[in-house]
Amino acid sequence: MSAPAERVAAIILAAGESKRFGDQKLLATLDGRPLLQHVLDVANESSLDPIVVVLGADAVVIGQRVRPGRARVVRNIDFASGQASSLRAGLRAIGPDSDAAVVLLGDQPLVTAPLLDDLVARQRVSLAPAVMCAQNGRRSPPVLLHRDLWPEIEALQGDVGARDVLARRGDVAVLEVDASRARLDDVDTPDDRERLFRR
């Protein structure tokens, strides 16, 4: 069990190269805004503080096209080594005062601020070291990671994320997400984006 997380940060992972999309997917538009802007707006509407967005590939172009609001932009120069380096960059950027961090993906434009706040509320009740979202039986980010887990997360290498750490644990809480409140779909290909348009 972990202590209740009082100060909870947000880390938005947005450093990938978008190889399967064919172009920089974070700048692809949905409802007139870049995908990443949707995620930034949701984080800014939530109670999470501080907010860090980790950029890597195409950082300059992305930085010119989005409005970070309260989010601090951090550049991961080691982005090509995989997601683990972006997680480390985000954890280091939020500083020592946070009790937990909610990790979001920059290509999940249909998450909502209430969902992020629900993750925090679930941790405070369950005292779990992590709270994962699930929808239709599939676990997915966003995920809340208590600082008790950060040493394990920071030790990850390559193109792996927190899922590898959480899979080894039996004390992870799960927040079942109703699709009428938020969608956990991420965008990896142009077809994924078209599917979101048809929602």
N, C-alpha and C positions, 0 to 999 in steps of 0.2 A: 504494500500500500504506500501511496505517496501522500504528502500533505496537500490540502486544498490549494489550487493554483489561484492566487489572488491577482497577480499582475501577469497578463497573458499577451504575448506578442504575436505578430503575424509575419510569416516568411513566405513570400510569393516566389516560386521557382520559375524563372523565365529566361534561362540561359541556353536552352537547347538550340540545335542547328536546324530543326524542322526538315530533316532529310526526307521523310516519307511524304510530307506535304508538297515539297517541290519549290516552295517559296517560304518567306518568313511568316509562318502561320499566326504568330501573335499579332501581326498587323492586318490579317484578314478581317474583314468586317462582318459583324452580325448586328442587325438593327442599327446600322449607321455608325457603329463604334468598333475600334479594333478589339479583338478577343481579350487582349491583356487589359484594355481599359475597363471592360466589364468587371474583371477580377479586382482591379485596383479600386473601382468605385464601391464594390461590395465590402472590401476590407475597410475602406474609409468610413462606410456607414456603420460598421460594427463597433463593438466596445474594445476591440483589440488595440493594444498600444504598447510599444511602438510597432510600426509596420516597416518591413524591409522588403524591397523587391530586388532579386538577384538577377542581373543581366549578364550575358556572355556573348554569344554569337549575335552579330548585328546590333550591338549595344548602342552605338551612336545613333543609328537610324531609329531604333525603337525609342530611345530617349527623347528624340525630337518629335515623335508622333503621339506620345501619351502624356497625360497629366497625372503626376504621381500623387497629388494631394498631400496627405500627411506622410506618405511613404518615403523612406530614405532609399535612394538608388545606390546599390552596391554592385560593382563590376567584378565578376569572377573571371580572371584571366586564364584560369586553368579549366574552363568549361568543357573543353574537348575531352578531358579525362573521364567525364561522366557526372551523373547527378550527385554522387557523394560529395564532390568538391563544392557544389553549389549549396548543399545542406550545411557543410562546414562554414562556408562564407556567411550564410544567413545567421547561423547560431552565433558566430563571433560578432556579427554586426549588431545584434540586438542587445548585447552587453549582459552584465552579471545581475542586473536587477529584476529580470523576468523570472517567474516561477515556471512558466511553460511557454510553448510556442505552437500556434496552429500553422501547419504547413499546407499551403495551397499551390495548385498548379496554375500557371499562367494561361493554360489552354482549357480551363473549365469555366466557361462564361456564364453558366446557369446556376452556379452556387448563389446563396443568398446570405445577407447579413444575419438574419435570424438563425440560420443554420450554424454559422460560426459561433454565435453566442450560445446556441444549444450545446455545442461541443464543450464549451467552458462549464456550463451548468452541469452537464453529465459528469465531468471530472470532479467537480466539487462535491457531488453526491456519492459517486462511486469510489473516489480516492484512487482510481486506477492510474498507473503511470502513463497510459496512452488511451485515447479514445479514437476509434476509427469509425468512419461512416460506412454504411452498407445500404445498397438499394437493389431490390430484386435478387437477393442472395449473393450479391457481389460486393466485396469490400473495396473501398476506394478512398483516395484523398477527397476532401481535406482530412487531416489527422492532427489531433492534439498530442504533443509530446511533452511530458513533464521533464523538468531539468534533471531528474534522477536518471533519465535515459540518455542524456546528451553525451556522456563519455563514450557510450557504445555507438551512438550515431556518428560522432566525430572520428571514430576509428574506422569507419567504412571506407572502402577504396573502390574506384572504378564506377561503372554505370549501374549502381545499386542505390536503392533508397531505404527509407525507414522500414519498409515492408519486410526486409530481410531480418532486421532485429526483432520486429514484432511477431513474426512467424514462430520464433523460438520461445515465446512467452505465453503463459496461460492466464495472465492477469490483465489482458487488454479489454477494455469496455467497448461495446459496439453501439453506435447510434443508428437506428434504422430510420432512413430518410424517405418520407412519403414524396412521390414524384410530383404531387400537386404543390408542394412547398419549395422544392429545389430539385435540380437535376444534376447528377454527378458526371454526365458525359464529358469526355475530353475530346479534343480535336487533334487527330494525328494525320488525317488525309483530307483532301477536298471533299470526298464523299461524306466524311463525318460532319463537316460544316453544313453540307446540303441537308443532312438529316436533321440538324438543329433548326434550320430554316423551316422545316416541315413540322416542327413541334406543335 
